[in-house]
Amino acid sequence: MTGKNGIELLAAFFTLGGDVYPFGPTEISPIPFKDRVEAAAKVGYKGMGLIHADVQATAAQIGLKEMKRIVDDNDIKYLEYEFLSGWYLDGERRAKSDVMRTEMLEVAQRLGVRNLKIAPGLGSDLYAPTEAEMTPDVDRMREAFAGVCRDAAEYGVRVVMEIMPFSNVRTLEVARAIVEGADQPNGGLLIDIWHMARGGIPYKDIEKIPSRVHRVDRAGRRRRRREGPPLGRHHLPSPPARRRCAETQGVHPSRQERRLRRPVGRRDHQRDLPEASAGRTGQAFLRNHHGPV
């Protein structure tokens, strides 16, 4: 799918994943991989999102070689792969993260993934994080982010960190300190408009960081809401998360949002990167929601 301004769009994993949702009991789509890819291509998307658990399940069924063939046959040019967490921690959680990092990068290289999407700090219990978990250690995260980027560069992959209002990276200031401080050419930020709105971050502030925005996510909303109450630092998204919808179903973007989706001050080798994806469909983040919206 290509917008009127020529920007090629990427359908995030949960746009096409069916009856699954982030942090749910499973993130393995009940819809066959081939059907999802063909659906994305049929409506004109040029990119797709992948998620680790689903990739593992699909590869076990049909193999990575067949997955790559399906993607290529449908002219899907951009793939993003999520969601690496624990990359800056130590101990057992870091050890598990390092194993997952290697697995994801090897898969990314074989499938031709463009972006590896990494998580900010989330609580070990998503619904009851501790104060320490929500307090960013910027120096540690900066160094660790640089390490992830260096590892990814060996596989020809970029790294994007997402800002989330219910994480320890919930402000542009912290995010920029980590990413710009790491100073890696393949490292950047992922800006999700829904997270920006729910976190109370003005669009005008995002315009100050064009050189480090590697992708912009736009989630549609059924009613215009210029600004809403910011989420608390320890809160997962509230029930309006259920009403997120695909971009074509949402309201028209604001003037500032449209400006964010234009090419802005990028290096030449970054200009063909899709700057917007269809927003995630209306699956809730909430623990007690188990059905389609």
GUKOLLO-526617 format. One record per residue (C-alpha): x, y, z. Coordinates in steps of 0.05 Angstrom, whole numbers, plus 5000, padded with zeros to 4 digits. Example, Ala and Ser with C-alpha at 12.3 -4.5 7.8 and 13.67 -1.06 7.14 Angstrom:
BEGIN
524649105156
527349795143
END
This chain:
BEGIN
500050005000
502750674980
500151335008
498351934965
505152224982
508751614955
510551315022
510250555022
506450255081
507949665125
502549245158
504549105230
504048385255
497648495293
494348825233
493948145200
495047675258
487747515272
485447335342
491947495379
494248105416
500648375447
502648045513
496847555506
496746815522
499646685453
502547115398
502146565346
497246745292
491746255276
492046485203
496946135157
503046545139
501846495065
494746765072
497247355112
502647535063
497947475004
492747905039
497848445052
500148434980
493048434952
491249094985
497949404967
502349365029
509749345014
511949105083
509848655140
511248565213
513647905243
513747685315
518547185345
513746655371
509846645306
516146605264
518546015304
511845655297
511445805222
518645595209
517344935245
511644805197
514245045129
521445265140
524845935132
526445805059
519045735042
517446355083
522546745044
519646494978
512646694998
514947395017
518847484952
513347214908
508547734937
513348314928
513748465002
520048905005
520349085079
520148635140
520648835213
521748325268
519748415341
520448405402
527248335436
526948495510
531948445567
537748675523
540649155575
539548735638
544148235671
543447555702
538547025677
534047515639
539947785601
542447085585
535646905556
535547555517
542347425487
540146735462
533847045432
538047605401
542347105364
536346705341
532747325316
538747595279
540046935244
532746905223
532847635202
538747515157
535446915123
528847265113
531647945093
528948325153
530149075152
528749265224
529648895289
524749205339
527049205412
523049345474
524349875526
524549655598
518049305619
516449005686
517848275699
510448285717
507548735663
501748925707
505649065770
512549325753
517149565808
519650275816
526750025799
524249705734
520950355713
527150775727
531850795667
539250695675
540951115615
548450975615
547350215618
541950245565
546150685519
551950195522
547549595513
543749905455
550250035420
552049305430
545449065399
546649525340
553649275329
551348555330
545548715283
550249065234
553948415223
547448135196
545548745155
539748925202
537549585233
535249655305
529350075327
527250195400
520050355414
517850895463
512150645507
508551035562
508250425607
515750285603
522150585630
523050945562
516751365561
519652045542
523352305481
528852575526
530551885553
529851555485
534352065452
539552005506
539951255494
539751245418
543651875402
548651725456
549851025427
551351375360
550450755316
548650865242
543750285243
540350485308
534050905313
527351025345
520550745328
515151275338
508150995350
503151565345
498451205392
503851155445
505751875435
498652105445
497451665506
504151885535
502552615527
508352745479
506853325431
507953195357
512053825352
517253515398
517952915351
519753375294
526153555330
529152855320
528552715245
535352395236
533951845286
526851655267
527350995229
519850865226
513251185245
507250765267
500451045258
494550735295
487650965272
482651215321
475151195312
474251895340
478752495337
482152625403
487553145398
490253005466
488252535522
490552425593
497552135594
498351435619
501451355686
508551085689
506150405716
499850325674
498649895614
493950185562
486850285584
480550015549
480950505490
486550055466
481049595442
478850135394
485350185356
484050025284
487349975216
489550625185
484150625133
478850565187
481351115231
480251865230
484352295184
491152475214
492453155243
496653655204
502553535250
501852785242
501852845166
508253255171
511552695211
510052205155
513952595103
521352455088
525152905137
532653005136
534552285126
541052005100
540451785028
540851055045
534751125090
530051475043
526750845016
524850605086
517350575096
515851135145
508950915166
505550265180
498250105187
496650145260
495549525300
488349275296
483749315355
486448755398
487048965470
493448955511
489248755571
490048095605
482547925607
481048035534
481147395493
476747515433
476547925370
474148645376
END
